[in-house]
Amino acid sequence: MNDDNVTLSEQGRILADKFFLERDKKLIADLHRIEKMKETKKDLSKVSGITDDEVLQKLVDLDIRPEILATLALVPLVEVAWADGSIDDEEKKTVLEAAEESFISKDSPDFDLLRQWLTHKPNAKLLEAWEHYIKGLCRELTKHQKSALKKDLIGHARQIAQAAGGILGLGKKISKSEQKILDKLETAFI
């Protein structure tokens, strides 16, 4: 079509069509991004047990991947389980059951990783790396976000300690060695 034969009105319509086509493309892209973000927040919550929406959004904004967050959530559980230096079969079973009730699906890779870490104690450098990562992450969070993250991650570890604690598995007592580990884990959030 020759531009000389197109009226100003037609040119305006072409311009408007192109504008709205580009705008629609952007809106559609934004919609897909928002949907992916919701899916990612859901995934992050599923692998970590974190429930605070503001924290989950911040983790999405920081591009924290589910596999990283799964590790962040599992390390406290493992450290509490190994607090007294050993894990017997009954304690292992109790920890796995409590973890499944809390947030880890039995058929997930995270559950398999937890099972492996309960069989073979991870290297102490794992806890050290966890502490450094949490401290760095906390520098990016607001006071509320940091508190909510701590509540979820340490809360699950505390549940594990209570489930496995007590004399002969009776009661809901946290041992001194478990409490010492919980206290150490909490200091990473300062």
JOMO-V108744 format. One record per residue. SS is DSSP state (h for helix, s for strand, l for the rest). NEAR is the number of other ideal C-beta (glycine too) atoms within 8 Angstrom. D_FIRST is the distance of its C-alpha to the first C-alpha in Angstrom with 1 decimal. Layout:
ss->SS near->NEAR d_first->D_FIRST
ss->SS near->NEAR d_first->D_FIRST
//
This chain:
ss->l near->4 d_first->0.0
ss->l near->5 d_first->3.8
ss->h near->6 d_first->6.3
ss->h near->4 d_first->8.7
ss->h near->5 d_first->7.6
ss->l near->9 d_first->7.8
ss->l near->5 d_first->11.5
ss->h near->5 d_first->13.8
ss->h near->6 d_first->14.8
ss->h near->8 d_first->11.5
ss->h near->10 d_first->11.3
ss->h near->8 d_first->14.9
ss->h near->8 d_first->14.5
ss->h near->9 d_first->12.1
ss->h near->8 d_first->14.7
ss->h near->8 d_first->17.5
ss->h near->8 d_first->16.3
ss->h near->8 d_first->16.2
ss->h near->8 d_first->19.5
ss->h near->8 d_first->21.2
ss->h near->8 d_first->20.0
ss->h near->8 d_first->21.7
ss->h near->8 d_first->24.5
ss->h near->8 d_first->25.1
ss->h near->8 d_first->25.2
ss->h near->8 d_first->27.8
ss->h near->8 d_first->29.7
ss->h near->8 d_first->29.9
ss->h near->8 d_first->31.1
ss->h near->8 d_first->33.6
ss->h near->8 d_first->34.8
ss->h near->8 d_first->35.4
ss->h near->8 d_first->37.2
ss->h near->8 d_first->39.4
ss->h near->8 d_first->40.2
ss->h near->8 d_first->41.1
ss->h near->10 d_first->43.2
ss->h near->8 d_first->45.1
ss->h near->8 d_first->45.7
ss->h near->10 d_first->46.9
ss->h near->13 d_first->49.2
ss->h near->8 d_first->50.6
ss->h near->9 d_first->51.1
ss->h near->15 d_first->52.8
ss->h near->11 d_first->55.1
ss->h near->9 d_first->55.9
ss->h near->14 d_first->57.1
ss->h near->14 d_first->58.9
ss->l near->11 d_first->60.2
ss->l near->15 d_first->58.7
ss->l near->6 d_first->58.0
ss->l near->11 d_first->57.0
ss->h near->7 d_first->53.3
ss->h near->10 d_first->53.1
ss->h near->13 d_first->54.7
ss->h near->12 d_first->52.4
ss->h near->10 d_first->49.4
ss->h near->12 d_first->50.8
ss->h near->12 d_first->51.4
ss->h near->12 d_first->47.8
ss->h near->6 d_first->46.7
ss->l near->8 d_first->49.1
ss->l near->5 d_first->47.6
ss->l near->9 d_first->51.0
ss->l near->6 d_first->50.6
ss->h near->11 d_first->52.6
ss->h near->7 d_first->54.8
ss->h near->8 d_first->55.9
ss->h near->14 d_first->56.7
ss->h near->13 d_first->58.6
ss->h near->10 d_first->60.8
ss->h near->12 d_first->61.3
ss->h near->17 d_first->62.5
ss->h near->13 d_first->64.7
ss->h near->12 d_first->66.6
ss->h near->13 d_first->68.6
ss->h near->14 d_first->69.5
ss->h near->14 d_first->70.8
ss->h near->13 d_first->72.6
ss->h near->16 d_first->74.5
ss->h near->13 d_first->75.3
ss->l near->10 d_first->76.9
ss->l near->12 d_first->78.6
ss->l near->7 d_first->82.1
ss->l near->5 d_first->81.4
ss->l near->5 d_first->81.2
ss->l near->8 d_first->79.7
ss->l near->6 d_first->81.6
ss->h near->5 d_first->80.1
ss->h near->7 d_first->80.7
ss->h near->11 d_first->79.1
ss->h near->13 d_first->76.1
ss->h near->8 d_first->75.7
ss->h near->11 d_first->76.0
ss->h near->16 d_first->73.4
ss->h near->12 d_first->70.9
ss->h near->9 d_first->71.5
ss->h near->12 d_first->71.1
ss->h near->14 d_first->67.9
ss->h near->10 d_first->66.5
ss->h near->5 d_first->67.5
ss->h near->10 d_first->65.9
ss->l near->9 d_first->62.4
ss->l near->13 d_first->62.4
ss->l near->8 d_first->61.6
ss->l near->6 d_first->64.1
ss->l near->4 d_first->61.5
ss->l near->9 d_first->59.5
ss->h near->6 d_first->59.7
ss->h near->12 d_first->61.1
ss->h near->14 d_first->64.0
ss->h near->8 d_first->64.8
ss->h near->11 d_first->64.6
ss->h near->15 d_first->67.0
ss->h near->10 d_first->69.3
ss->h near->8 d_first->69.4
ss->h near->11 d_first->70.1
ss->h near->11 d_first->72.9
ss->h near->6 d_first->74.4
ss->l near->5 d_first->74.0
ss->l near->5 d_first->74.1
ss->l near->9 d_first->71.1
ss->l near->4 d_first->71.8
ss->h near->6 d_first->72.7
ss->h near->6 d_first->69.7
ss->h near->10 d_first->67.5
ss->h near->10 d_first->69.0
ss->h near->8 d_first->68.7
ss->h near->8 d_first->65.0
ss->h near->13 d_first->64.5
ss->h near->9 d_first->66.3
ss->h near->8 d_first->64.3
ss->h near->9 d_first->61.0
ss->h near->11 d_first->62.0
ss->h near->9 d_first->63.1
ss->h near->8 d_first->59.8
ss->h near->11 d_first->57.9
ss->h near->12 d_first->60.0
ss->l near->6 d_first->59.1
ss->l near->7 d_first->55.5
ss->l near->11 d_first->56.7
ss->l near->7 d_first->57.8
ss->h near->6 d_first->61.4
ss->h near->7 d_first->60.5
ss->h near->12 d_first->58.3
ss->h near->11 d_first->61.1
ss->h near->9 d_first->63.7
ss->h near->12 d_first->61.7
ss->h near->15 d_first->61.0
ss->h near->10 d_first->64.7
ss->h near->9 d_first->65.7
ss->h near->15 d_first->63.7
ss->h near->15 d_first->64.5
ss->h near->13 d_first->68.2
ss->h near->8 d_first->68.6
ss->h near->15 d_first->67.9
ss->h near->15 d_first->70.3
ss->h near->11 d_first->72.9
ss->h near->10 d_first->72.5
ss->h near->15 d_first->73.1
ss->h near->15 d_first->76.2
ss->h near->10 d_first->77.5
ss->h near->11 d_first->76.9
ss->h near->13 d_first->78.7
ss->l near->11 d_first->81.3
ss->l near->8 d_first->84.8
ss->s near->6 d_first->88.0
ss->l near->4 d_first->87.5
ss->l near->8 d_first->84.1
ss->s near->5 d_first->85.6
ss->l near->6 d_first->84.3
ss->l near->7 d_first->81.3
ss->l near->8 d_first->82.8
ss->l near->10 d_first->80.8
ss->l near->10 d_first->83.1
ss->h near->5 d_first->83.8
ss->h near->9 d_first->81.9
ss->h near->14 d_first->78.8
ss->h near->10 d_first->79.0
ss->h near->9 d_first->79.2
ss->h near->12 d_first->76.0
ss->h near->14 d_first->74.3
ss->h near->8 d_first->75.4
ss->h near->9 d_first->74.1
ss->h near->13 d_first->70.7
ss->h near->10 d_first->70.5
ss->h near->7 d_first->71.1
ss->l near->11 d_first->67.8
ss->l near->11 d_first->66.0
ss->l near->5 d_first->67.8
//
